[in-house]
Amino acid sequence: MIRVGSGCAIDISIAIGKVVETRILTDGSSNWQDVAEYCINNGIYLIVTPCVNDGYNKANIPTDSKWIELITNTCDYLESIEANKYNAKISIINEPTKWFRDNGGVQRYAHFINLAYPIVKSYGFRMGAGNMEFYDAAVLGDWYKYICINAQFDDLDIHIQASCDNEERVKKYTDYAYSLAKKFNRELDCTEAFYGNIATSDGWNLLNRQLYHAERIGCKNFCNVFNNLEVKMFPILKNQQVLDKWTELSFRINGGEPRTDKYWEWLGLMSAKAPVPNIEKGILDGMIIKTIGYKTSDIQSGYGVELLHEILLYKNYIEDIENMFVYDTETRKAVESFQTDLKITVDGRVGRQTWRKFINSVEDSVDRKKFQFDFEVVMSPYNTNGDT
């Protein structure tokens, strides 16, 4: 199954569906943090795209140090609202062909991807890259293939949009994306879709064909632009020609009456397609996150400690353990080593932040199935501050 929702949702009013892609614009005109918190609190899968353009679609490419700062701050914020790799990801730069074409080309884009990747992975999130019109990427020298060869990222994020304006081209380009993903061991996402008049039968049919092909090639998410267009959020829409075009793309404008009755059918389709459930805030694979710790006068024990020991053994922080159910001094030392390596609060206690880091560090879904995540972790009576 595939999640269906909204792309370019830089305000909560634009965020409709089971997946939402929001953008960080260089002039601060995006309400991306409000959108992110809304998604995490409501079980909506979140894609955050740090960009190098402003709300007028003008390039504003940062220095390397500013880019690193932006990525780090983005991850910090996502972690603070309890995002994790099951309910959120980061996708690097929307439409890079526009901004890097005359500013270092695909080599510079790959450089920005590679700067971001180790930071994003240190927080445990997945990271995507691409987000290009297929035609533009092709005529500029096959940018999609170049980043697959020369950059590190998890998901190949594609735009099934203006280049895919009929059945033949939708199939051609989605087949191409699938071949790249398969060859270079990437997963697929569609972070932006559609570029027609949704109020016409041709537009409605095109959107559905794009969704069909996205699902056919295994895209996890499909983000339509726009389920609702909030005009005030886009300074570029002061240009009447742009506003007229974007109006055609939109099911609704400013939350008003739908431009087509197909809107209600689309809402039903979004609900039917979505995987159930999307991961919820504060829960990892059904595990209620509570804190476990150690105190010499009252050694913490329980099934939560068994899970902790399984992960510590898997990650080679301990070699052996006599009692899987007891949080002893050796366990505390191993936890402190893990916290030190991840540069998080070193207190020997396993609370919300450390649990997320532990479980995000178990990368492979097959390996994750080894662990028993379906029980409630024992609550420590010593959790008054620090790692909560």
Beta strands, then each sheet from edge to edge (+ up, - down):
strand 1: 3-6
strand 2: 19-24
strand 3: 45-50
strand 4: 88-92
strand 5: 126-133
strand 6: 155-160
strand 7: 187-193
strand 8: 221-224
strand 9: 283-284
strand 10: 287-288
sheet 1: 1+ 8+ 7+ 6+ 5+ 4+ 3+ 2+
sheet 2: 9+ 10-
end
